[in-house]
């Protein structure tokens, strides 16, 4: 057993504990309290004390594409090309081309690099949308906690069939996977990239297999335009590119209303995006128990809009943050993601640091169905912990918001997943 103590223990279930400590054994948290109380309770435990540090739960990235991490510096790059006016559908088509042509070895290297990048900024769990089955082994070897959502999208008829069959096989194989770290979900890419029949099948598989399902939805105006009257860039650019000859009839619905109409929302999916939603859409989301993941920097870089966090909060919709993938963001740091979110929602009523930090800890765990395992420092949960140096972080006032505004990778001194160090103090 070991006891870790610091000036502050941020449990995410209440106020910070001053001179707090956490007892860890066998990869689990067995006790939480003040340093004095735990040392008196466990006389034989090894003790490590970190003055001027804070211990908090590891961060949870609720949406990322690890296997896309080497796809950058391309023509429609919204991040690394100054002043570029991004056409989202043309950018998406570039991504699809990469997915179609990338070699397995390229994907493996990209995933390994991305996991290391996540650890550097204190991320201990990811929700990854990937089509590379080898990711399960890589995650286990790297000791990264994850929910993997095998991605299914329309590239061409043959490859779509292959991706769908592969995803179904992966879900069947890993639904009861005996792993402390990695679990599986279902990953239909978006409502406009798959037929309603495939969407319904995947939702039913999610429900019957009791695995989560994640989908990009209501991300752009192009998507809204397409579902209303089958026009715009999706109809004129994307569909010909992926070999779809016939357009669907005009739905006269929003993307969320379409998903509700076909019964997809009955699976209570995780909806990534929601930058373009109506009040009626939000009512559908709330009623179905669906969750939302906001990717603030990706939304900004792809000029998609801003998800209406205040209205999500009013409806008690579980909302988390994700980075999306390297093609649309500068890095995989959730600290940068939180800073962008705070900037986008600076007018939100009484936006507290705890509230924002919850979106990458306890609320993120709820969104992924992992709330009994991670997301907070509580007895019985996994010892996924990070240690942060407070040298450059003010401690007066809102400590959580001070962390959000000031923490960078250099301040993350130690990262632990299930009690194992994956990044140690330098």
C-alpha positions in Angstrom: 0.0 0.0 0.0 1.1 3.5 -0.6 -0.1 6.9 0.5 0.2 9.9 -1.7 -0.3 13.3 -0.2 -0.1 16.9 -1.4 -1.1 20.4 -0.5 -4.5 19.9 -2.2 -6.5 16.8 -3.0 -9.1 17.5 -5.7 -11.6 14.7 -5.5 -14.2 16.2 -7.8 -16.9 15.2 -5.3 -16.6 18.2 -3.1 -14.3 21.0 -2.1 -10.5 20.5 -2.3 -9.0 18.7 0.7 -6.2 20.8 2.1 -3.2 18.6 3.0 -5.1 15.7 1.5 -4.0 12.2 0.8 -5.1 9.1 -1.1 -4.3 5.5 -0.2 -3.6 3.2 -3.1 -3.3 -0.6 -3.2 -3.7 -3.1 -6.0 -4.5 -0.4 -8.5 -7.4 0.9 -6.5 -8.2 3.7 -4.2 -8.8 2.3 -0.7 -9.1 5.4 1.3 -9.3 9.2 1.0 -8.8 12.0 3.5 -6.3 14.2 5.2 -2.6 13.3 5.3 -2.7 13.1 9.1 -5.8 10.8 9.2 -4.5 8.4 6.6 -1.0 8.2 8.2 -2.6 7.4 11.5 -4.8 4.8 10.0 -2.1 3.0 7.9 1.1 2.9 9.9 2.9 0.5 7.6 2.1 2.2 4.3 4.8 3.7 2.1 4.3 7.5 2.1 5.1 10.0 -0.7 4.4 13.7 0.1 4.4 16.4 -2.5 4.5 19.9 -1.1 3.1 22.6 -3.5 1.3 20.1 -5.6 -2.3 19.0 -6.2 -3.5 15.4 -6.7 -6.6 15.0 -8.9 -8.3 12.4 -11.1 -6.8 11.6 -14.4 -8.4 13.4 -17.3 -10.9 11.7 -19.7 -10.9 12.6 -23.4 -14.4 11.8 -24.4 -13.8 11.9 -28.2 -10.6 11.5 -30.2 -9.3 9.8 -33.3 -6.0 8.4 -32.3 -5.3 6.7 -35.6 -5.5 10.0 -37.5 -2.7 11.6 -35.6 -0.2 11.6 -38.4 -2.7 13.1 -40.9 -1.7 16.8 -41.0 -0.2 19.4 -43.2 -2.6 18.6 -46.0 -4.3 21.0 -48.3 -7.4 21.7 -46.2 -5.6 21.9 -42.9 -7.6 24.3 -40.7 -4.9 24.4 -38.0 -1.5 24.7 -39.6 -2.4 27.0 -42.5 -2.8 30.6 -41.5 -5.9 32.4 -42.8 -7.4 29.3 -44.5 -11.2 29.5 -45.0 -12.2 25.9 -44.4 -14.8 24.0 -46.4 -15.8 21.4 -43.9 -17.0 18.8 -46.5 -13.8 19.1 -48.5 -11.8 18.8 -45.3 -13.8 15.7 -44.5 -13.2 14.2 -47.9 -9.5 14.6 -47.3 -9.9 12.7 -44.0 -11.8 9.9 -45.8 -9.1 9.6 -48.4 -6.5 9.1 -45.7 -8.7 6.5 -43.9 -8.9 4.7 -47.2 -5.2 4.7 -48.0 -3.4 4.7 -44.7 -1.4 1.5 -44.1 -1.8 -0.5 -40.9 1.7 0.4 -39.8 1.0 4.1 -40.2 -2.1 3.8 -38.0 -0.2 1.8 -35.4 2.5 4.4 -35.2 0.0 7.2 -35.0 -1.9 5.6 -32.2 1.3 5.0 -30.2 2.4 8.6 -30.6 -1.1 9.9 -29.7 -1.3 7.8 -26.5 2.1 9.2 -25.4 0.8 12.7 -26.1 -2.2 12.1 -24.0 -0.2 10.9 -21.0 2.0 14.0 -21.2 -0.9 16.3 -20.5 -2.5 14.1 -17.9 -5.1 12.2 -19.9 -5.6 8.7 -18.5 -8.7 7.6 -20.5 -9.8 8.1 -24.0 -13.0 7.4 -26.0 -11.5 6.6 -29.4 -13.2 6.3 -32.7 -10.9 4.0 -34.7 -11.1 1.4 -37.4 -7.8 -0.3 -36.4 -8.5 -3.5 -34.4 -4.8 -3.6 -33.2 -5.6 -0.6 -31.0 -6.8 -2.9 -28.3 -3.4 -4.5 -27.9 -1.6 -1.1 -28.1 -3.8 0.4 -25.4 -3.2 -2.5 -23.1 0.6 -2.4 -23.7 0.7 1.3 -23.1 -1.5 1.0 -20.0 -4.1 3.6 -21.3 -7.7 3.2 -20.2 -10.1 3.5 -23.1 -13.4 2.8 -24.7 -12.9 1.9 -28.4 -15.7 2.7 -30.8 -15.0 0.8 -34.1 -15.8 3.4 -36.8 -18.2 2.7 -39.6 -18.7 5.2 -42.5 -19.4 5.2 -46.2 -16.2 5.3 -48.2 -17.3 3.1 -51.1 -19.7 0.2 -51.2 -17.1 -2.5 -50.7 -15.2 -0.7 -48.0 -18.4 0.3 -46.1 -19.4 -3.3 -46.0 -16.0 -4.3 -44.8 -16.0 -1.7 -42.1 -19.5 -2.6 -40.9 -18.7 -6.3 -40.8 -15.4 -5.6 -39.0 -17.1 -3.4 -36.4 -19.8 -5.9 -35.7 -17.1 -8.6 -35.3 -15.0 -6.4 -33.0 -18.1 -5.6 -30.8 -19.0 -9.3 -30.5 -15.4 -10.2 -29.7 -14.8 -7.5 -27.1 -18.2 -6.9 -25.6 -17.3 -9.3 -22.7 -13.6 -8.6 -22.9 -11.8 -9.4 -19.7 -9.8 -6.3 -19.4 -9.2 -3.8 -16.5 -8.4 -1.1 -19.0 -10.2 -1.4 -22.4 -13.8 -1.8 -23.4 -15.7 -1.5 -26.7 -18.6 0.5 -28.1 -20.2 1.1 -31.5 -19.0 3.9 -33.7 -21.3 4.9 -36.6 -19.6 8.0 -38.0 -22.5 10.3 -38.7 -26.2 10.3 -39.7 -25.4 11.4 -43.2 -22.6 8.9 -43.9 -24.7 5.8 -43.2 -28.1 4.6 -44.3 -31.0 4.6 -41.8 -30.9 0.8 -41.9 -27.3 0.6 -40.8 -27.9 3.2 -38.2 -30.8 1.3 -36.7 -28.9 -2.0 -36.8 -25.9 -0.4 -34.9 -28.3 1.2 -32.3 -29.9 -2.2 -31.8 -26.5 -3.9 -31.4 -25.5 -1.2 -28.9 -28.7 -1.8 -26.8 -28.6 -5.6 -27.0 -24.9 -5.9 -26.3 -25.1 -3.2 -23.6 -22.2 -1.3 -25.1 -22.2 2.5 -25.6 -22.6 4.0 -29.0 -21.1 7.3 -30.3 -21.9 9.3 -33.4 -20.9 12.8 -34.8 -24.2 14.7 -35.1 -25.4 18.2 -35.8 -21.9 19.4 -36.3 -22.2 21.8 -39.2 -24.6 23.9 -41.2 -23.9 21.6 -44.2 -25.4 18.8 -42.2 -28.5 20.8 -41.2 -29.0 21.8 -44.9 -28.7 18.3 -46.1 -31.2 16.8 -43.7 -33.7 19.6 -44.4 -33.8 19.5 -48.2 -31.1 17.1 -49.5 -29.0 20.0 -50.8 -25.7 21.7 -50.1 -22.1 20.4 -50.1 -23.0 16.9 -48.7 -25.2 16.4 -51.7 -23.1 18.0 -54.3 -19.6 17.1 -53.1 -19.5 14.3 -50.6 -22.0 11.9 -52.1 -20.4 11.8 -55.5 -17.0 11.4 -53.8 -18.1 8.2 -51.9 -20.0 6.8 -54.9 -23.6 7.4 -53.8 -25.6 8.0 -57.0 -29.0 8.8 -55.5 -29.9 11.4 -53.0 -32.4 10.5 -50.3 -35.7 12.4 -50.3 -36.0 15.6 -48.4 -36.3 14.8 -44.7 -37.5 18.2 -43.7 -35.9 17.4 -40.3 -32.8 18.3 -38.4 -30.1 15.6 -38.0 -31.2 15.1 -34.4 -34.9 14.8 -35.4 -33.9 12.3 -38.0 -32.0 10.2 -35.5 -35.0 10.4 -33.2 -37.4 9.5 -36.0 -35.6 6.3 -36.9 -35.3 5.2 -33.3 -31.5 5.7 -33.0 -31.8 7.9 -29.9 -33.5 5.0 -28.1 -29.9 3.7 -27.6 -29.1 6.9 -25.6 -26.0 7.6 -27.7 -23.1 9.9 -27.1 -23.6 12.7 -29.6 -20.3 14.4 -30.6 -20.8 18.0 -31.8 -24.3 19.4 -31.4 -23.0 22.8 -32.5 -26.1 23.2 -34.7 -29.2 22.2 -32.6 -32.6 23.6 -32.0 -34.6 23.7 -28.7 -36.7 20.8 -30.1 -33.4 18.9 -30.7 -32.3 19.4 -27.2 -35.7 18.2 -25.9 -35.2 15.0 -27.9 -31.6 14.6 -26.5 -32.8 15.1 -22.9 -35.8 12.8 -23.2 -33.7 10.0 -24.7 -31.0 10.2 -22.0 -28.4 10.9 -24.7 -25.1 12.5 -23.8 -23.2 15.3 -25.6 -19.5 15.7 -26.2 -18.3 19.2 -27.2 -15.0 19.6 -29.1 -14.6 23.4 -28.8 -11.3 23.8 -30.7 -12.4 21.6 -33.6 -15.6 23.5 -33.9 -13.7 26.8 -34.0 -11.1 25.6 -36.5 -13.7 24.0 -38.8 -16.0 27.0 -38.4 -18.9 24.9 -37.3 -20.4 27.0 -34.6 -20.5 26.8 -30.8 -22.5 24.1 -28.9 -25.1 25.7 -26.7 -23.7 24.6 -23.3 -26.1 26.7 -21.2 -29.2 25.2 -22.9 -27.7 21.7 -22.5 -27.1 22.4 -18.8 -30.7 23.7 -18.3 -32.0 20.3 -19.5 -29.6 18.4 -17.3 -27.9 16.7 -20.3 -24.6 15.1 -19.4 -22.0 17.0 -21.3 -18.3 16.2 -21.6 -15.3 17.5 -23.6 -13.2 15.9 -26.2 -10.3 17.0 -28.4 -11.3 15.4 -31.7 -8.3 14.4 -33.8 -5.1 16.1 -34.9 -6.5 17.0 -38.4 -8.6 19.6 -36.7 -6.7 20.6 -33.5 -3.2 21.6 -32.6 -2.7 18.9 -30.0 -4.5 16.4 -27.8 -4.3 18.5 -24.6 -7.5 18.7 -22.6 -6.2 21.7 -20.8 -6.1 23.6 -24.1 -9.6 22.2 -24.8 -10.9 23.5 -21.5 -9.4 26.9 -22.0 -11.1 27.1 -25.4 -14.4 26.0 -23.9 -14.1 28.7 -21.2 -13.4 31.3 -23.8 -16.3 30.3 -25.9 -18.7 30.3 -23.0 -17.4 33.2 -21.0 -20.9 34.7 -20.9 -22.3 31.5 -19.3 -23.9 32.2 -15.9 -21.5 31.5 -13.1 -19.3 29.1 -15.0 -17.0 27.6 -12.3 -13.8 25.8 -12.6 -15.2 22.7 -10.9 -18.0 22.6 -13.5 -15.5 22.8 -16.4 -13.1 20.3 -14.8 -16.0 17.9 -14.3 -16.4 17.8 -18.1 -13.1 16.0 -18.3 -13.4 13.9 -15.1 -16.6 12.9 -13.4 -19.1 14.0 -16.1 -17.0 12.4 -18.8 -17.0 9.2 -16.9 -20.8 9.3 -16.7 -21.0 10.0 -20.4 -18.9 6.8 -21.1 -20.6 4.7 -18.5 -17.5 4.5 -16.4 -18.7 6.5 -13.4 -18.3 3.5 -11.1 -14.6 3.1 -12.0 -13.1 6.5 -12.7 -13.7 10.3 -12.8 -13.3 11.1 -9.2 -11.1 10.2 -6.2 -13.3 7.9 -4.1 -12.8 4.7 -2.2 -13.2 1.7 -4.5 -12.4 3.5 -7.8 -9.4 2.9 -10.0 -6.2 4.7 -9.0 -6.1 6.9 -12.2 -4.4 10.0 -10.7 -2.3 12.9 -11.8 0.1 15.1 -9.8 0.3 18.8 -10.7 3.0 21.2 -9.7 1.5 24.5 -8.4 4.6 26.6 -8.9 2.9 28.6 -11.8 -0.7 28.2 -10.5 -2.3 30.7 -8.1 -4.0 28.9 -5.2 -6.2 31.7 -4.0 -9.9 31.7 -5.1 -11.2 29.1 -7.6 -8.4 26.5 -7.6 -10.0 24.5 -10.4 -10.3 27.5 -12.7 -6.7 28.5 -11.8 -5.6 25.1 -12.9 -7.5 25.3 -16.1 -6.0 28.7 -17.0 -2.4 27.9 -16.1 -1.5 24.2 -16.4 0.6 23.0 -19.2 2.4 19.7 -19.8 5.4 20.7 -17.8 3.3 21.1 -14.7 2.1 17.5 -15.0 4.7 15.7 -12.9 3.2 12.2 -12.5 0.4 10.3 -14.2 -0.9 7.0 -12.8 -3.3 4.5 -14.4 -4.6 1.7 -12.2 -1.8 2.5 -9.8 0.9 2.2 -12.4 3.0 5.2 -13.3 2.9 6.1 -17.0 4.6 9.5 -16.6 7.0 10.1 -13.6 8.5 13.2 -12.2 11.5 14.4 -14.1 
